[in-house]
Amino acid sequence: MWQHWLNGILGLWVIVMALMGLQNMTTIVVTGAIISVVGFWGALQKST
């Protein structure tokens, strides 16, 4: 379960890195957003 939280945090980190002036900012922000959403969504799902 902690892996999902880690994925969400890494996704946010990708977004922050994009805002620090890296090239292809749009691609990096979209990728980070997708990673974050999927990671946090997985973390919030009840394990069965």
N, C-alpha and C positions, 0 to 999 in steps of 0.2 A: 504494500500500500504506500510506503514511503517513496517508492520509485515514481509514482504519479505526482506527488508533491514536488519532487526533484525536477521532473520534466516541466512542470509549471513554472518553477523558479528559473530554470534554464531558458525557457521561452521569454520570460520577462527580461532576463539578462541580454538576450539577443536584441530585443527592442531597445534597451538602454545603449548597447554598443552602436546600434544604427544611429541613434540620436547624437552620438559623440563625433559624428562626421565621417563615418566610413562611406565608401562608394556604394552605389546601388542601394540607397537607403530604403526605398520602397519595397524592394524584394526582401530585404532583411527584416523590416518591420512586419510584413505580412507573414513571413516564415515564423518569426517569434510569436506573433499573435496566435497562429495555428497551433504551435507547440504548447503555448500556455493554456489555451482553451481545452485542448485534448488532455493535457496533463491534469489540470484542475478538475475537469469533468470526470476523468477516471478516478481521481482521488475522492470525489464526493459520492461516487456510486457505492452502493452497499455490496460488499463481497458476498457471494453465495456459495 
